[in-house]
Amino acid sequence: MAGGAKLAEVTIQSLLAELEQARVAAQDDRQFSAAVQAIAGKARLTGLDSRESGGGSGGQFDRCETVEQVMAMLVAECGSAAQALADFDEVREMIEAYAASHATPVEAAEPARPRPDEAALALSYLRPRYRRR
């Protein structure tokens, strides 16, 4: 029985792997809500979710007082500035895809009437007008 229990053992690492598979599949299927839920699940499992860790709305960022401090903390969390930028590029792509899939098409407005030539308009005021009698 110990062998079966070992195979059925659920670990944080196995759950993280399953959530990553779910996130990738959801992102490939353009199911961004499901992808975000998988990311949130990973954050809860690793203790990075501020609601679970009791850190308030910003967690470790609560201590930051300047934009520079926030950037320094993000870079430190990602390991390098290059990795932080790569992570933000991935998030940007996800947001752009989400926005594109939820955009509401609108019809183009009618073009404005062309304005008459100002010189021709001025000359028309100078022409004598004939009155009917």
Phi, psi and omega in degrees: 000332181296326179294319178292322179294323179296319179292327183272356183297131178256125179243166176300321180296319180292322178294320177298320179295318179295319179295324178294320176298318179296320180296314181297315180297318180294319180293320178297327179272007180060032176260076190291331177296317178294323178296317179295320178297321177295319178297317179297321177298319178296320179296319178296316181296325183270359178082013180270352180284124185294330179292324181282325185275351179075015183275004181086197186286336184245355180058231183294342181282350177300330182281346182284135180247347181227163176298322180299321178293321177297314180298318180298320180292320178297315180296318179296320180294324181277342179101329178198162178296322180297319180291322178298317178295320178297318178297317179292326176297319179296317179295319179300316179298320179295319180293318179297318179295320178296313181297319180294323181282345180248009181289148177256115179293142176234148178285147179292144178289154177294141179295149179296149177299141178294139179281142177293154177300125185297324179294317179296322179295317179296318179294326180294331177287333182276341180291141177291143178256138180268134178261141176278142180247000000 
